[in-house]
Structure formats: structure tokens, C-alpha cells
Amino acid sequence: MSIKHQIATYTLNEDGTIPDFVLGGKYSIGGFLPIYNGGVSPQDHTMLCLTSYPVSEQKPKNIYQILETKDDLNTYLIDCFNELDESFRLSLEDKASINDHLEYIWNKYEKANRLIEEEPVVEESIAEEPPQ
């Protein structure tokens, strides 16, 4: 099975818009964990996204890295958390651990690429009880 949606690090376009390769909608993680990269605004932060198409063949110039394995993603997250300002890092860790972020992103990656089954949505009835 070929992988259509990749995990990549990227920057915004030169005009500040979101690149067309960033997957939106249900499986979006676009803009996750912005890390200052020393560039010129609006391309001064590197972020994570799932791509809307395979970008490894013709890599756009604002894609820096493609994270192909869960280990690659874990290493990237650990490195990012180590680079964050301590107070910001602690606030993120209060909400979720690095492992929680890893599982969240990897789960979206697997679902977007149909590597795992999605759980069916159970719709609850809001109908009133029938009269007795």
C-alpha cells in the first residue's frame, strides 16, 4: 500500500498563507508545535503537518523534513520539546505528554492513510420517548 499522506515539517508560504500540501479537515495536524527557526517572518517557524499528497517525489521548497517512521516522529517531538521555552514546554506537558502527542499524530497519520480502521460513529437518538 502506498502512503498518500506523509508527516512533514514545513513553513508558511512567503506571503504568510498555508501551503497547498498541508492536509486540512478531519485529519489535519497543520501548524502543530511551531518552533522558531531563525528565518524571516512569516517563515520563521517550522511546524508539523500531514501532507495532502505525497511530497517526497517533488518536495516543495518549504518542506524541511519528512518523518517516515514513528521513531522519526518521536525523535522530532523530543527535540522540539527540548528547544521550547521552559514555561511553554511545561504548559504543553501539563496538557499532554510527548507520548500523548506522538500517539495523537501517529493515529491521524494511520487513519488518513487507511492503515487502521476507524471506529464507527455512534449516533445518539435525540427523539423523545414514545408516549405510553
Secondary structure, 3 states (H helix, E strand, C coil): CCCCCCEEEECCCCCCCCCCCECCHHHCCCCEEEEECCCCCCCCEEEEEEECCCCCCCCCCCEEEEECCHHHHHHHHHHHHHHCCHHHHHHHHHHCCHHHHHHHHHHHHHHHCCCCCCCCCCCCCCCCCCCC
